[in-house]
Amino acid sequence: MLIFLWNAEGKRFLDLYAFHADRKKLVRLTNLEADKDDLNLSEEQRDDRLRRYLAPPAGLADYSVSQDGRRVAFSHKGDLYLVSTDSSSELLRLTRTKASESSPAFSPDGNALASIRGGQVIIQNLSNGQIWQATEIDSGTLSVFDWSPDGKTLACIVAKGGVRQLPLPNFSGRLITARNLDRSIAGDEPEEQSIVLAPADGGRSRVVDRGGDRWEVNDLRWSPDGRRLVLAHLSPDYKKRQVSVIDVATAKPKVIFEETDSRWVDYGFAGWSPDSKQVVVSSEKDGFAHLYRVPAEGGTLTQITRGNWEIRQESFSTAPQWFGDWIYYSSTEEGPSQRQFYRVQPDGTRKEKLSTTPGLHIGNVTEDGHHIAVLKADEKNPFDLWVDGHRVTTSPLSEFQSLPWPATRYVTFPSKIDGKPVAAKIMLPTGYKPDDKKLKPFPAIVYVHGAGIATSVLQQWGSYNELRYVYNTYLANKGYVVLDLDYRGSTGYGRDWRSDVYLHLGGKDLEDVLGAVDYLKTLGNIDTNRLGIWGVSYGGFMTNMAMFLAPGTFKAGSSWAAVNDWENYNAGYTGQRLNSPASNPEAYRRSSPIHFSNQLRDRLLIIHGMVDNNVLFQDAVQLTEKLVQEGKAFDHMFYPQESHGFIRDQTWIDALRRTTELFDRYLK
C-alpha cells in the first residue's frame, strides 16, 4: 500500500491517492478543492478586498497512514478527517472546531489518533471517541512529536520562544494590517529547543538534558525496539554536530559521534539498524557526504560508502532506509546531474544499482523489501511515480510532449578565480550549435538558481524549480542561449564546494558566474555584448552582485526577491556562512549588494513580493531608495499579495512579461 499526494490534472491542489501494489490499482481518496466551510474562513477570506486576491489553495499536506494500511488521517483547513484506503467508506470528519488541528499521527496499533491543537498534543481514541490532552507545555511551542513503537511515549520537540517578532504589513485590505512574524535577524542567538518525553496517556513529562537548549535539533528518531532515540543536533555556532543516543528510561543522552567543521557543519542524517543495535549517520568526514555506522552504545565509526560522490537528503529526495540486510539510498555516483538508486550491505559490500535509466530516481522500499516505489524523472519528463516497474502516475497533460522543449547540453568550464571546474547546462535555441563558430552570434542569458545551496544542473525536466525552468525554455525558444550553472555553494560536489562561500557571499560564487561568461566567449558564436542575467532569492542576490561588481558584463539583469543586505536576513543562514555582524562586520559588508549599488551601469529590474516572509520587503525598499539617491536608472515592480515564492498565475505572467521585455529591449 502506497499513499501519496498528487493532482492528476496538473493543478496546484494536492489530493490523497492510494496505490495497491498487489492489485496494481490506483484509488483516489479525496476530492476537496471545492470544499467550503464558513467556520474556518481565513482572514483574507473575511476581508472584502483581500478576498479578490486569494492565493490558489495548495491542498492537503499533513497525513498519517495506519500501520495496517487500511486508513489515512489528514488535516484540512485545520480539521481532522479519516478515509479508508480502498474508499469502501465515506470520508469521516473527526473535528469541526475554531481551534486548528494539525500533524495527525496514528498510534502504532491504529486505535488512537494524535494531533497538535493549541500547542499541545491531543489524542482521540478512535473506538470510543474519548479525547484527552497528552502534554502540558507551559511555555514555548510544540512543533513536532512522534509516537514510540509501543505507543506509550511521545517524543516532542518544543521551541521555547524568545524569537524576535517582526511586523509583516499588508496594504491590500480594507485596513492596513501587520501580523507578527517569528523571524530572527543576523546576529540573533538560535532559538532554544527542548526535547520532551511525554506519556501518551497523560501525566508527568520528562525533559532531556542535552547540555544546552540552543543546539538545533535536526534529527530525532525512535529505535525500532522503542528503548532509545537517536538525536542529531548542531551547536549554536554551526561548527559542531553531535549524534547522541537517548536512553528513554533515564532521559539521558550519550554522544556516539561528533564532527566539526571550521566553516559550518552539514546537517546530515541519522537513523537506526532494524535490530536497534547500530546507528547509521551521514557525514562529510572524508570530504563528501557518505554513510557510516556506529554501535548504539558507542564505539568505532565504520564507513559504508565512499568515493567522490554524495548521498544527501534533498528537497526532492528521501532519507536512506535500512531494512533487513540492506541499506537503500539515492546518490550522485554517476554524476552530480543524476540521482541513481542503490542498495548496499551495512559492511559496504555487494552494492547494487537498482535504477536503470539516466536521470533522477528517488526510491522508497517496504520494510519486507518486496515493493519499491520510485519517483523518476529525466530530461524530457518531470517526476512521476513507479512501483515495481509499473507506472502509477502520468503527470504531464496530453499536449506536453508536443511542446517545443529545447535541447540541453551539459558542460563544465573553469571558474574565473581559481580554475576549478563549474558544472552547467545550456538550453539551445533552434538553429544554435555550440560547436559551429560560423553562426551569427546569439544573445545569451545566465540563470542563477536560488537558495545558495541545492543544485540546478540536473538531468530532469523542471530541474531546481519547474516554473523557472519553463521560463528558461521560453527564452531559449525566443532565440536566447540560456546557461544554468551550479556555482560555489551548490550541493552534490563535496564539502569544499558546498562551503567555499564562507565569509564572502558573492565572492567565489560570483567568479563562477563570470567564468560562465568567459566560457561563452570561447564558443565564438555568442554575442557577449548582449548578455543578460536573472535569478530568484539567492539568484536575485547574485544578479545584483553581478550587475554592481562586474559592470558592463551584463546589459540587463532581472533580480527577484533578492537579499540586498545580509544583516537583514535570518540568523541561521547568515550565522553558518558569515558568522555574526558583531564578530565579522567586513564579511557582511563585502557580501551585501547594497554597498556596491553606486557601480550600476546597466539596466536592472527589481522584483519583490510585499508580504515576503523569507527575504523581507525591506531589502527591495532599501536598495530602491539607495539607487534613487544615487541617480541610477532602473526599473522595479512590487507585488502586494505575494510572498517569497510567487503562487498566483497573474503574478507570474506579469513578472515574466516584464523580465522578457527587459531582455528583448536591451539584448535583441
FILUMMAR-549015 format. One record per residue (C-alpha): x, y, z; residue in one letter. Coordinates in steps of 0.2 Angstrom, whole numbers, padded with zeros to 4 digits, always signed. Each point is the difference from the previous one (the first is absolute). Layout:
N
XYZA
...
***
This chain:
668
+0000+0000+0000M
+0007+0017-0005L
-0008+0016+0005I
+0005+0016-0009F
-0006+0018-0005L
-0003+0004-0018W
-0010+0010-0012N
-0005-0009-0016A
-0004+0015-0009E
+0016+0009+0002G
-0008+0013+0012K
+0007+0006+0017R
-0012-0008+0012F
+0006-0016+0006L
-0012-0015+0005D
+0003-0017+0008L
+0002-0015-0011Y
+0004-0018+0004A
+0009-0013-0010F
-0003-0018+0004H
+0016-0009-0006A
-0007-0017+0000D
-0015+0004-0011R
+0009+0014-0009K
-0015+0011+0003K
+0000+0019+0003L
-0014+0007+0010V
-0004+0018+0003R
-0004+0003+0018L
-0005+0019+0001T
-0007+0013-0011N
+0000+0016+0011L
+0005+0015-0011E
-0018+0006-0001A
-0003-0003+0019D
-0006+0015+0009K
-0003+0003+0019D
-0005+0017+0007D
+0006-0005+0017L
+0018+0000-0005N
+0001+0015-0011L
+0017+0008-0001S
+0003+0018+0003E
+0002+0003-0018E
-0016-0008-0004Q
-0009+0011+0013R
+0006+0016-0008D
-0010+0006-0015D
+0016+0007-0008R
+0012-0013+0004L
-0013-0013-0006R
+0003+0006-0018R
+0018-0006+0001Y
+0000-0016+0008L
+0014-0012-0003A
-0004-0017-0008P
-0002-0013+0013P
+0015-0012+0002A
-0011-0015+0005G
+0004-0013+0013L
+0017-0002+0009A
-0001-0008+0017D
-0005-0018+0000Y
+0003-0017+0009S
-0003-0018-0006V
-0005-0013+0013S
+0012-0014+0002Q
-0012-0013-0008D
-0001+0012-0015G
-0019+0000+0001R
-0003+0019+0005R
+0008+0017-0003V
-0003+0015+0011A
+0004+0017-0006F
-0002+0018+0005S
-0010+0012-0012H
-0004+0018+0004K
+0005-0003+0018G
-0012-0015+0003D
+0003-0019+0000L
-0007-0013-0012Y
+0001-0019-0002L
-0002-0009-0016V
+0002-0019-0004S
+0014-0004-0013T
-0012-0010-0011D
-0013+0013+0001S
-0012-0013+0007S
-0007+0013+0012S
-0005+0018-0001E
+0012+0014+0005L
-0002+0003+0019L
+0003+0017+0008R
+0007-0002+0017L
+0000+0018+0006T
-0008+0016-0005R
+0007+0013+0012T
+0006+0018+0000K
+0017-0006+0007A
+0011-0008-0013S
+0006-0018+0000E
+0015-0005-0009S
+0014-0013-0002S
-0012-0016+0002P
+0009-0016+0005A
-0008-0017+0003F
+0006-0009+0016S
+0010-0016-0005P
-0015-0011+0003D
-0011+0011-0010G
-0013+0002+0014N
+0004+0019+0004A
+0004+0015-0010L
+0011+0014+0007A
+0001+0018-0007S
+0006+0017+0005I
-0013+0012+0007R
+0003+0016+0009G
+0019-0004+0002G
-0004-0017+0008Q
-0002-0018-0005V
-0018-0005+0000I
-0004-0019-0002I
-0017-0007-0005Q
-0004-0019+0003N
-0008-0005-0017L
-0010-0014+0008S
-0010+0009+0013N
+0003+0019-0005G
+0009+0004+0017Q
+0012+0016-0002I
+0013+0005+0012W
+0015+0012+0001Q
+0016-0010+0000A
+0013+0014+0003T
+0000+0015+0012E
+0012+0013-0009I
+0000+0015+0012D
+0012+0011-0011S
+0005-0001-0018G
-0007-0008-0015T
-0002-0019-0004L
+0005-0002-0018S
+0004-0019-0002V
-0005-0016+0008F
+0002-0018-0003D
-0008-0016+0008W
+0012-0013+0007S
-0002-0017-0008P
-0009-0007+0015D
-0012+0015+0000G
+0004+0005+0018K
+0011+0015-0003T
+0000+0016-0010L
+0017+0008-0005A
-0004+0018-0002C
+0011+0015-0006I
-0005+0016+0008V
+0006+0017-0006A
+0001+0010+0016K
-0003+0017-0007G
+0010+0016+0001G
+0001+0002-0019V
+0000+0017-0006R
-0017+0006-0007Q
-0001+0011-0015L
-0016+0008-0008P
-0005-0005-0017L
-0011+0014-0007P
-0014-0004-0013N
-0006+0015-0010F
-0014-0008-0010S
-0014-0002+0012G
-0013+0012+0007R
+0012+0005+0013L
+0019-0001+0000I
+0004-0015+0011T
+0017-0007+0007A
+0000-0017+0007R
+0015-0005+0011N
+0013-0011-0009L
+0012-0011+0010D
+0016+0005-0008R
+0018+0001+0006S
+0012+0012-0008I
+0019-0002-0002A
+0009-0001+0017G
-0015-0006+0010D
+0003-0015+0011E
-0008-0017-0006P
-0017-0004+0007E
+0000-0011+0015E
-0007-0017-0003Q
-0004-0014+0013S
-0003-0018-0003I
-0015-0006+0011V
-0005-0018+0003L
-0018-0001+0004A
-0011-0015+0005P
-0013-0003-0013A
-0014-0002+0013D
+0004+0017+0008G
+0011+0003+0016G
+0017+0007+0004R
+0011+0003-0014S
+0019-0001+0001R
+0013+0012-0009V
+0015-0006-0008V
+0016+0009+0006D
+0010+0003-0016R
+0013+0011+0009G
-0007+0016-0009G
-0017+0004-0007D
+0007+0011-0014R
+0006-0015-0009W
-0011-0002-0016E
-0008-0017-0001V
+0000-0007-0018N
-0004-0018+0003D
-0009-0010+0013L
-0005-0018-0003R
-0006-0014+0011W
+0009-0016+0000S
-0011-0015-0007P
+0000-0008+0018D
-0006+0017+0007G
+0013+0000+0014R
+0011+0014-0007R
-0001+0016-0012L
+0014+0005-0011V
+0003+0019+0000L
+0010+0011-0012A
+0002+0018+0004H
+0011+0015-0004L
+0010+0012+0011S
-0006+0018+0001P
+0015+0005-0010D
-0004-0013-0014Y
+0018-0007+0001K
-0004-0016+0010K
-0012-0014-0003R
-0003-0014+0013Q
-0010-0016-0002V
-0006-0007+0017S
-0010-0015+0006V
-0013+0005+0013I
-0005-0014+0013D
-0019+0002+0001V
+0000-0008+0018A
+0012+0014+0007T
-0003+0014-0013A
+0019+0001-0001K
+0010+0002-0017P
+0017-0008-0004K
+0010+0008-0014V
+0005-0014-0012I
+0007+0011-0015F
+0006+0017-0001E
+0007+0010-0015E
+0006+0018-0002T
+0003+0012-0014D
+0010+0016+0000S
-0013+0008-0012R
-0017-0008+0004W
-0005-0018+0003V
-0013-0008-0012D
-0017-0006+0007Y
+0002-0018-0005G
-0011-0015+0005F
-0002-0012+0014A
-0010-0016+0001G
-0001-0018+0007W
+0005-0018-0004S
-0016-0011+0000P
+0007-0009+0016D
+0003+0017+0009S
+0018-0004+0003K
+0008+0012-0012Q
-0003+0017-0006V
+0003+0006-0018V
+0006+0018-0003V
+0005+0010-0015S
+0016+0011+0002S
+0012+0010-0011E
+0014-0007+0010K
+0010-0005-0016D
-0005+0015-0010G
-0016-0007-0007F
-0017-0004+0008A
+0000-0019+0003H
-0008-0013+0012L
+0009-0007+0015Y
-0006-0011+0014R
+0004+0000+0019V
-0005-0011+0014P
-0015+0007+0010A
+0010-0002+0016E
+0014+0010-0008G
+0016-0007-0008G
+0009+0000-0017T
-0007+0010-0014L
+0000-0011-0016T
-0002+0008-0017Q
-0013-0009-0012I
+0001+0010-0016T
+0015+0009-0007R
+0005+0010-0016G
+0000+0017-0008N
-0020+0000+0001W
-0013+0003+0012E
-0016-0006+0009I
-0011+0014+0006R
-0017+0004+0006Q
-0006+0013-0013E
-0017+0009-0002S
-0005-0014-0013F
+0008-0015+0009S
-0003-0011+0015T
+0012-0006+0014A
+0010-0016-0002P
-0010-0016+0006Q
+0008-0015+0009W
-0011-0015-0001F
+0006-0018+0003G
+0017-0002-0007D
+0000+0015-0012W
+0001+0019+0001I
-0009+0009-0014Y
+0005+0017-0006Y
+0001+0012-0015S
+0017+0007-0005S
+0010+0011-0012T
+0012-0015-0004E
-0004+0002-0019E
+0002+0019+0000G
-0007+0015+0010P
-0013+0002-0014S
-0008-0017+0004Q
-0007-0009+0015R
+0001-0019-0002Q
-0008-0012+0013F
+0011-0013+0008Y
+0001-0013+0015R
+0015-0005+0009V
+0004-0012+0015Q
+0003+0009+0016P
+0019-0006-0001D
+0001+0009-0017G
+0000-0015-0011T
-0011-0007-0014R
-0006+0018-0006K
-0013-0002-0013E
-0007+0014-0011K
-0019-0003-0001L
-0004+0014-0012S
+0003-0002-0019T
-0003+0016-0009T
+0009+0017+0000P
-0008+0014+0010G
-0006+0001+0018L
-0007-0015+0010H
-0006+0002+0018I
-0005-0016+0008G
-0010-0007+0014N
+0000-0018+0006V
-0013-0010+0010T
+0008-0007+0016E
-0001-0018-0007D
+0009+0006-0016G
-0014-0007-0011H
-0005+0017-0008H
+0010+0015-0006I
-0008+0016-0004A
+0010+0012-0010V
-0002+0018-0006L
+0008+0001-0017K
+0004+0015-0011A
+0011+0003-0015D
+0004+0014-0012E
-0017-0002-0009K
-0011-0005+0015N
-0004+0008+0017P
-0001-0011+0015F
-0013-0014-0001D
-0003-0015+0012L
+0005-0018-0004W
-0003-0015+0011V
+0009-0017-0004D
+0003+0007-0018G
-0018+0003-0002H
-0005+0019-0005R
-0012+0006+0013V
-0002+0019-0005T
+0001+0010-0016T
+0002+0018+0005S
+0002+0009-0016P
-0015+0004-0010L
-0003-0007-0017S
+0007+0015-0010E
+0016+0000+0011F
+0011-0011-0012Q
-0005+0011-0015S
+0007+0016+0007L
+0016+0007-0006P
+0012-0005+0014W
+0018+0006-0005P
+0014-0012+0000A
+0013+0000+0015T
+0018-0002+0000R
+0010-0003+0016Y
+0017+0008+0001V
+0014+0005+0013T
+0011+0016-0001F
+0013+0007+0011P
-0004+0013+0014S
+0007+0017-0003K
+0008+0000+0017I
+0009-0016+0002D
-0004-0011-0015G
-0010-0013+0009K
-0012-0008-0011P
-0018+0007+0000V
-0015-0011-0006A
-0013+0007-0011A
-0013-0004-0012K
-0004+0010-0016I
-0018+0002-0008M
+0002+0001-0019L
-0011+0011-0011P
-0005-0007-0016T
+0014+0001-0013G
+0013+0002+0014Y
+0015-0012+0000K
+0013+0004+0013P
+0014-0008-0011D
-0004+0011-0015D
+0011+0015+0001K
-0007+0006-0017K
-0017+0004+0007L
-0006+0018+0002K
+0003+0003+0018P
-0015-0003+0012F
-0005+0010+0015P
+0002-0009+0017A
-0008+0000+0017I
+0008-0007+0016V
-0013-0007+0012Y
+0006-0002+0018V
-0010-0012+0011H
-0006+0005+0018G
+0004-0006+0018A
+0019+0002-0002G
-0001-0019+0003I
-0009-0014-0009A
+0004-0003-0019T
-0008+0004-0016S
+0011-0009-0013V
-0011-0016+0000L
-0005-0012-0014Q
-0018+0003+0004Q
-0014+0010-0008W
-0004+0014+0012G
+0017+0000+0009S
+0002+0011+0016Y
-0017+0008-0003N
-0013-0004-0013E
-0007+0017-0004L
+0017+0008-0001R
+0006-0015-0011Y
-0015+0003-0012V
+0004+0018-0001Y
+0018-0004-0005N
-0007-0011-0014T
-0011+0014-0005Y
+0016+0011-0002L
+0009-0013-0009A
-0015-0001-0013N
+0001+0019-0002K
+0018-0002-0006G
+0010+0002+0016Y
+0014-0012+0005V
-0004-0004+0019V
+0014-0006+0011L
-0005-0007+0018D
+0015-0003+0011L
+0003-0009+0017D
+0011+0014+0008Y
+0010-0001+0016R
-0011-0005+0014G
-0011-0012-0010S
-0001-0018+0007T
+0005-0016-0008G
+0018+0005-0003Y
+0008-0003+0017G
+0003+0009+0016R
+0013+0012-0007D
-0012+0006-0014W
-0015+0001+0012R
+0009+0011+0012S
+0012+0010-0011D
-0011+0016+0002V
+0005+0001+0019Y
+0002+0018+0005L
-0003+0007-0017H
-0017-0002-0009L
+0001+0006-0018G
+0019-0003+0000G
+0006-0016-0007K
-0018-0005-0005D
-0001+0017-0010L
+0017-0005-0008E
-0008-0016-0006D
-0014+0010-0008V
+0014+0011-0009L
+0009-0016-0005G
-0017-0005-0009A
+0002+0016-0010V
+0018-0004-0004D
-0006-0017-0006Y
-0013+0007-0011L
+0013+0011-0008K
+0010-0015-0005T
-0014-0007-0010L
+0002+0013-0013G
-0018+0001-0004N
-0007+0010+0015I
-0002+0019-0001D
+0008+0004+0017T
-0006+0018-0002N
-0018-0007+0002R
+0000-0009+0016L
-0013-0001+0013G
-0002-0007+0018I
-0014-0005+0011W
-0004-0009+0015G
-0012-0002+0016V
+0005+0002+0018S
+0018-0005+0001Y
+0000+0001-0019G
-0007+0018+0001G
+0014+0004+0013F
+0013-0007-0013M
-0008+0010-0014T
+0002+0016+0010N
+0018-0004+0005M
+0004-0003-0019A
-0008+0016-0005M
+0009+0010+0013F
+0017-0008+0001L
+0002-0005-0018A
-0007+0015-0009P
-0001-0001-0019G
+0000-0019+0001T
-0019-0002-0001F
-0011+0013-0010K
-0015-0005+0010A
-0004-0009+0016G
-0017-0005+0008S
+0002-0002+0019S
-0015-0009+0009W
-0002+0000+0019A
+0019+0004+0003A
+0009+0002+0017V
+0008+0016-0002N
+0007+0002+0018D
+0004-0016+0009W
-0002+0009+0017E
-0018-0001-0004N
-0001-0019-0003Y
-0003-0014+0012N
+0013-0005+0013A
+0001-0018-0004G
+0005+0002-0019Y
+0011+0015+0004T
+0008-0007+0015G
+0006-0016-0010Q
+0008+0010-0014R
+0005+0017+0007L
+0000-0002+0019N
-0008+0015+0009S
+0001+0018-0005P
+0008+0004+0017A
+0014-0012-0003S
+0003+0002-0018N
-0008+0016-0007P
+0012+0000-0015E
-0007-0016-0006A
-0018+0007+0000Y
+0006+0016-0009R
+0009-0008-0014R
-0014-0013-0002S
-0015+0013-0001S
-0004+0007-0017P
-0007+0016+0008I
+0018+0006+0003H
+0004-0001-0018F
-0015+0007-0009S
+0009+0016-0005N
+0009-0010-0013Q
-0016-0004-0010L
+0002+0004-0018R
-0012-0012-0009D
-0019-0002+0001R
-0006-0009+0016L
-0018-0006+0003L
-0004-0002+0019I
-0015-0012+0004I
-0006-0004+0017H
-0016-0006+0010G
-0006+0012+0013M
-0005-0013+0012V
+0016-0010-0002D
+0003-0009+0016N
+0017-0007-0004N
+0010+0014-0009V
-0010+0015+0008L
-0006+0014-0011F
+0011+0012+0008Q
+0015-0007-0010D
-0008+0006-0016A
-0006+0016+0008V
+0018+0004+0007Q
+0008-0003-0017L
-0013+0010-0010T
+0002+0015+0011E
+0019-0001-0001K
+0000-0001-0019L
-0012+0014-0001V
+0012+0011+0011Q
+0014-0006-0011E
-0009+0006-0016G
+0000-0017-0008K
-0011-0005-0014A
-0010-0016+0005F
-0017-0008+0000D
-0010-0009+0014H
-0016-0009+0003M
-0007-0005+0016F
-0014-0012+0003Y
-0011+0004+0015P
-0007-0017+0003Q
+0015-0011-0004E
+0012-0008+0012S
+0017-0007-0004H
-0005-0013-0013G
-0014+0007-0011F
-0015-0011-0001I
-0013+0010-0010R
-0001-0003-0019D
-0003+0019-0003Q
+0016+0004+0010T
+0011-0012-0010W
-0007+0006-0016I
+0003+0018+0004D
+0018-0002+0007A
+0005-0011-0014L
-0007+0012-0013R
+0010+0014+0008R
+0016-0010+0001T
-0002-0005-0019T
-0003+0018-0005E
+0016+0005+0009L
+0010-0013-0009F
-0008+0003-0017D
+0003+0018+0002R
+0018+0000+0005Y
+0007-0017-0008L
-0009-0002-0016K
***
